[in-house]
Amino acid sequence: MYFYFITILAILIPLLAQNKVLGLRISLFLLFILLGFQYELVQDWTPNIGRWKYANLNASIWDAGTGGRDIEPFFMYLLKLFKPITFFGWLILTTALFLLLLYYLMRWYVPAQYYWVTIFLFMLRTDYGLLFINSNRQCWSLMFAILSVLVLLEKIKIPVCIPFVRKSYTKYVISIVLVYVGAQCHSSAYIAFLIIPIYLWSHVYNGKWWLMLAIICNIFYIGKIFIDISALQVYMTMFSDEMMLNNVEGYIEQIGTEFNNNSFFEISCYNMIITAVCYYYHQMPQPLKFFSIMWYVGLLLSSYLPSNVARMGEFMYYYLLLVLPFVVMSLRTERTKTMVRIRSLAFSILIFYCVWSSWNNMHHYLYERWMDYISVFEAPRWI
């Protein structure tokens, strides 16, 4: 129960603290200890250490435990670069940087009174905190995708002058480069190239006809139960061949065989969130509009894919961590009797849903090891 003890503390501290920023820092530090110092708890532990051995200990690609899969070139470079800090140090560094990015995103885009909402969602939905940290490669590719978003939003300004490129277009070029670098850590990051057109579209769509958008998104989301997308296998195979992606055939063959989030309760909760985000979209500042559209795309994409392939959507559904606090804040400002009742019902359902799904997922084979927490200090030897 150590996992839940730390998680509950991490949620309550920013909720109850008078100094919200200090509370957030303490909260993320606790999560850093929990996620960064874990030992053999993530599902991808064997492939993670296998890639490290292949890169730094001269193990063959088969003997290392990677299943014979090649390692993307930039990720191989990173593994070699950080060899002096050891494998455990590498995992700790990855967690620190990932949580540092989350910290700055929350400081910039989440109201201080609602930091706890982001932490609540991050830790009690396993397809956020635990899934992100599960795959070391994909965690790094996600971080580069987040950096590309921050470049687009001009939170990160890189003072470079690119020949034959207008100054106003420079951020797009840098953003594309960062996504490409992410794809050289994990091939799934190629989907993050959608970030650029989504960013442009967020400046066009102003929130009119929100009900029509909510209906379309909800129908499309529910439609996964009825729509056969197995024909996409052909196009995905063509794309993977064009991009020279290796060892992805097994994932492609899963498309159309199952879909994600198939419980009626889960579908209903996401229908409610989709509708609320559509409703409050016009009130959002521009960055949150951008994040909202990314979340729509990421959610709808991942919902049609089997669980292992659905992780492609995390490059965009990640941003619900920043959008949901705004929705909660907006609901809390409603004062009419009807909206107060809707607000109370929505809060109750969301809290119950996250707790329920967390408890179920933490007893699934993918995450059950977290319930018996082991730290690197209990490891037989430092790797």
Secondary structure, 3 states (H helix, E strand, C coil): CHHHHHHHHHHHHHHHCCCHHHHHHHHHHHHHHHHHCECCCCCCHHHHHHHHHHHHCCCCCCCCCCCCCCCCHHHHHHHHHCHHHHHHHHHHHHHHHHHHHHHHHHHHHCCHHHHHHHHHHHHHCCCCHHHHHHCHHHHHHHHHHHHHHHHHCCCCCCCCCCCCCCHHHHHHHHHHHHHHHHHCCCHHHHHHHHHHHHHHHHCCCCCCCHHHHHHHHHHHHHHHHCCCCCCHHHHHHHHHHHCCCCCCHHHHHHECCECCCCCHHHHHHHHHHHHHHHHHHHHCCHHHHHHHHHHHHHHHHHHCCCCCCHHHHHHHHCCHHHHHHHHHHHHHCCCCHHHHHHHHHHHHHHHHHHHHHHHHHCCCCCCHHHHCCCEHHHCCCCC
